[in-house]
Amino acid sequence: LHQAIRDFALPVGLLEDLLSAFEQDVHKTRDGNGYATRAELLDYCRRSANPVGRLLLHLYGVTDAPSLAQSDDICTALQLINFWQDLSVDIPRGRYYLPLAECAVHGIVISDPARQFATLKSDEKATNLIAACAHQASASMQKGLKLVHRIPGRAGWELRAVTQGATRVLDKIDALGAAVLHQRPTVGKADAPRILWRMLRM
């Protein structure tokens, strides 16, 4: 890693953010804690996901402020989509990403994450909560999509594929609703034509 930092002049602060997020995630999982607010969850995304996009842009020499902001929007969206895709596997593992304040807005009061998240029901309240979380992720993704036109060559097309694949996962989260608490939506070969069509239309 030291060699890569030196060879590519990688911003060390971004790597420190990644370590900070990793440490936080380990502690929250160990202690059975959730995220109190959406702002707290977004701060985690700022350190766990956004640095990855910024490091990739650095390697391609893309450093202008609009591109960095769009990268942050995309990376945050990807992290959030991953959270909502993985609810059925994360909750049994003691990883709780649904913000407690968002839960309360939808009539789900969580005072003991380790006990109450494990017993969430696939009802209308949970469906509305997950739909709201998915909408927030979609809004963040849409804000960043113009970045695909700023990234040269193959990397730009790979970014198109990643964003449209994630958007397809969001479609499936919307379709499943609260069932994502017990079923992990995935993207397969059957989704490829739709993803490719969306890539071409970006």
Summary of the structure (lengths in Angstrom):
residues: 202
radius of gyration: 17.7
end to end distance: 35.1
largest distance: 53.0
contacts: 614
relative contact order: 0.12
helix: 78%
strand: 0%
